[in-house]
Amino acid sequence: KGKLPIWQSFALGMIAGTVTVFATMPLDVVKTRMQSLAAPLEYKGSLHCAYRVVSEEGVRALWKGATPRLSRLMFSGAIVFAVYEEVMKLLR
C-alpha cells in the first residue's frame, strides 16, 4: 500500500526536474548576467536586467541554456526520488 515501483519514482523525479528547470530558468539567466563583471555598467538591478533581456532579445532569451541544465536536473531529480523511495522502503 502506497509503495511506488522504482521506475515510477524515477519518472516522477524526471518530471520534477523538468518543472524545476522551466520554472526557475528566467531567474537563473538574470542571476548569471548580474554576476558578470560588466553588470554594474549595464544594469541598474535585477529587474532592469530582466527588462533588457526581454526587450532586446525576446522572452525566449530567459530560457537560454535550458537544455544542458534540463539534462542535468532531470536525472539528478530522478535519482534523488528513486533513492529516497527505496531507502524509505528499507527503513519501514
Secondary structure, DSSP 4 states (H G I P E B T S, - for coil): --PPPHHHHHHHHHHHHHHHHHHHHHHHHHHHHHTSTTHHHH-SSHHHHHHHHHHHH-GGGGGTTHHHHHHHHHHHHHHHHHHHHHHHHHH-
